[in-house]
């Protein structure tokens, strides 16, 4: 015969670590109740940079996506700074030419596994 469990006990363990997950209005488990290993940093494949920006105007460190028009991966670089030293996080193409790469500081370079390619040769 099965053991009985009280209603109060079931309510007490809803939405807590090691308990029973709840569902949001869409019938899905809220991401805050999922273990860190369940959330993937891969945000999908997008036809254009604009489509990626529309889907994810902001992201988290280590998030990445594939953009068809550039045939490359794009990473969220949280370490970027604007022209006056303020934070300016953005999606960046993993493939970068030498000159713009050399303009990045060490923190900016460390946020993305950049693939540095040679600057185009001017004839």
HUTAJO-V325510 format. One record per residue. N is the residue number from 1. PHI is phi as a letter, one per 30 degrees, with the letter a starting at -180 (NA if undefined). PSI is psi in degrees with one decimal (* if undefined). OMEGA is omega as a letter, one per 30 degrees, with the letter a starting at -180 (none if undefined). Layout:
((N	PHI	PSI	OMEGA) (N	PHI	PSI	OMEGA))
//
This chain:
((1	NA	137.9	a) (2	d	147.7	l) (3	d	151.3	l) (4	c	149.6	l) (5	b	135.8	a) (6	d	152.1	l) (7	e	-41.8	a) (8	d	-40.9	l) (9	d	-46.1	l) (10	d	-41.6	l) (11	d	-36.1	a) (12	d	-26.5	a) (13	c	6.6	l) (14	d	130.8	l) (15	i	15.2	l) (16	c	152.9	l) (17	e	131.3	a) (18	i	2.6	a) (19	c	-146.9	a) (20	c	126.7	l) (21	d	152.5	l) (22	c	177.3	l) (23	b	145.2	l) (24	d	-171.3	a) (25	d	-17.7	l) (26	c	3.8	a) (27	i	19.3	a) (28	c	153.9	l) (29	d	126.1	l) (30	e	140.4	a) (31	e	-28.2	l) (32	d	-17.7	l) (33	c	-0.6	l) (34	c	148.9	l) (35	d	153.8	a) (36	e	-34.2	a) (37	d	-15.6	a) (38	d	-21.5	a) (39	c	118.4	a) (40	d	138.3	l) (41	d	-13.0	l) (42	d	120.1	a) (43	c	2.8	l) (44	j	-173.9	a) (45	c	135.1	a) (46	b	145.0	a) (47	d	-38.9	a) (48	b	164.7	l) (49	d	-39.2	a) (50	d	-39.3	l) (51	d	-38.5	l) (52	d	-46.6	a) (53	d	-34.4	l) (54	d	-42.6	a) (55	d	-38.1	a) (56	b	82.1	l) (57	d	-24.6	l) (58	b	164.3	a) (59	a	-169.3	l) (60	c	158.1	l) (61	e	134.8	l) (62	i	-5.0	l) (63	d	143.2	l) (64	b	160.7	l) (65	b	164.0	l) (66	c	132.8	l) (67	c	118.7	a) (68	d	-42.6	a) (69	d	-26.7	l) (70	c	-2.4	a) (71	h	47.9	a) (72	a	164.7	l) (73	d	145.5	l) (74	c	139.6	a) (75	b	149.5	l) (76	d	117.1	l) (77	c	100.6	a) (78	d	-10.9	a) (79	c	1.4	a) (80	d	146.3	l) (81	c	151.6	l) (82	d	-174.0	a) (83	d	-18.2	a) (84	c	13.8	l) (85	j	6.8	l) (86	d	151.7	l) (87	e	136.8	l) (88	b	62.9	a) (89	e	147.1	a) (90	a	162.6	l) (91	d	135.1	l) (92	b	145.2	l) (93	d	131.0	l) (94	d	-32.6	l) (95	d	122.5	a) (96	b	141.7	l) (97	d	159.1	a) (98	e	-47.1	a) (99	d	-51.9	l) (100	d	-32.5	l) (101	d	-42.5	a) (102	d	-19.7	l) (103	d	-14.9	l) (104	d	146.1	l) (105	d	175.0	a) (106	d	-40.4	a) (107	d	-42.3	l) (108	d	-40.9	l) (109	d	-34.8	a) (110	d	-13.3	a) (111	d	-16.0	a) (112	b	138.9	l) (113	d	74.6	a) (114	d	146.4	l) (115	c	104.6	a) (116	d	126.0	l) (117	c	155.1	a) (118	d	144.0	l) (119	d	147.7	l) (120	d	143.5	l) (121	d	126.3	l) (122	d	126.1	a) (123	d	*	none))
//
